[in-house]
Amino acid sequence: MNENDIAYKRALESAQNALKKKVTKEEALSSFMRAGILDKNGNFTEPYKELAKVFKFHR
């Protein structure tokens, strides 16, 4: 197994563990903001504008 395989496996395991964790709506939105997916107003940033068609947030 090379370095890329190991990194991929770790990232996949991390994502799977995160999916199992229960988070509140506020925690999820905050995480999206820290990642730059949502702006401070809760709107999708430019690279993610298409996601607005799929996700509907009830604020």
Order of alpha helices (4+ residues) and beta strands (2+ residues): alpha-alpha
